[in-house]
Amino acid sequence: MLSALEEPQEEPEASLYDQLGGGVAVKGVVDDFYRRVLSEPAMARFFDGVDMAKHRRKFLLFVTYALGGPDEYLQLAPEPWPQLYSAHERLILQYGLNETHFDAIKVLFATTLRDAGAPEHLIEQALAVVESTRRVLFPLDPAAQKAKEAKQAPAKCPHMRQLEEEAAAAAAAAGAAAGAAAAAGGCPHMRGSTGAAPSAAAAAAAGCPHMRQKLGL
């Protein structure tokens, strides 16, 4: 009697993963997506030397989790968002992976879903999931990113920095002095029709004996 008076329970809304067709359908999307990615030279270069079978399996677990399906991915990455960045860090810092590539990936993913027959409202939801990872991979604060890169770069000894600056200044001064000396000596290569002295490099390239001697050529 009591059960008859209870209000009917609403069925929980199906996850985006289930609405897209579940395991078989999502795997098909992932396989087709990577086929498209690897056909784009600008994208394919990021996968040089990568075991693609292993990578696809891992990505499939991630997509499954991100779309609300089974969470087996957490066994590989207990902290999925920080680990998502660390998995791409080398590509970002060393190989130039950037937001232009991210936008292209979104387009390819949307096209793949559309060609698989997914309705537009589900494609929009899936793209919102993809978009949620943008700032994980590419933080808004560029100063913080530069600071991180500087921290990773080997520190340059202040004494070496000073020596480099002094050497550059000395080289510039020597070039100017050599040019002035050759010009003062009346070298025809060093004096143009206007009476101005061309650069030391230009005079040397032209075969000026004074400049070749100064530069040790």
BELMOZI-V646475 format. One record per residue. RES is the residue in one letter. NEAR is the number of other ideal C-beta (glycine too) atoms within 12 Angstrom. Layout:
# BELMOZI-V646475
((RES	NEAR) (RES	NEAR))
This chain:
# BELMOZI-V646475
((M	5) (L	6) (S	8) (A	7) (L	7) (E	8) (E	8) (P	8) (Q	7) (E	6) (E	7) (P	8) (E	11) (A	16) (S	24) (L	31) (Y	34) (D	21) (Q	22) (L	36) (G	25) (G	20) (G	21) (V	17) (A	28) (V	38) (K	24) (G	24) (V	37) (V	36) (D	24) (D	25) (F	34) (Y	31) (R	20) (R	25) (V	31) (L	22) (S	16) (E	20) (P	12) (A	20) (M	28) (A	20) (R	17) (F	29) (F	24) (D	13) (G	11) (V	21) (D	11) (M	21) (A	13) (K	13) (H	22) (R	26) (R	20) (K	26) (F	32) (L	32) (L	28) (F	33) (V	38) (T	34) (Y	29) (A	35) (L	38) (G	24) (G	30) (P	21) (D	19) (E	18) (Y	28) (L	18) (Q	14) (L	21) (A	22) (P	12) (E	14) (P	26) (W	23) (P	15) (Q	22) (L	29) (Y	25) (S	17) (A	26) (H	28) (E	22) (R	16) (L	24) (I	26) (L	22) (Q	13) (Y	18) (G	15) (L	26) (N	21) (E	20) (T	15) (H	26) (F	27) (D	20) (A	23) (I	31) (K	27) (V	22) (L	30) (F	38) (A	28) (T	24) (T	32) (L	37) (R	23) (D	17) (A	26) (G	16) (A	29) (P	16) (E	13) (H	14) (L	29) (I	28) (E	19) (Q	26) (A	37) (L	30) (A	19) (V	29) (V	31) (E	22) (S	19) (T	28) (R	25) (R	17) (V	25) (L	29) (F	26) (P	20) (L	12) (D	11) (P	13) (A	11) (A	14) (Q	21) (K	14) (A	13) (K	17) (E	16) (A	14) (K	12) (Q	15) (A	12) (P	9) (A	10) (K	13) (C	10) (P	10) (H	10) (M	13) (R	13) (Q	13) (L	14) (E	15) (E	15) (E	14) (A	14) (A	14) (A	14) (A	14) (A	16) (A	16) (A	15) (A	18) (G	24) (A	18) (A	19) (A	31) (G	31) (A	23) (A	23) (A	32) (A	27) (A	14) (G	21) (G	14) (C	28) (P	20) (H	26) (M	32) (R	23) (G	16) (S	7) (T	7) (G	11) (A	14) (A	29) (P	24) (S	24) (A	33) (A	19) (A	21) (A	34) (A	26) (A	15) (A	22) (G	17) (C	31) (P	18) (H	28) (M	33) (R	21) (Q	18) (K	26) (L	25) (G	9) (L	17))
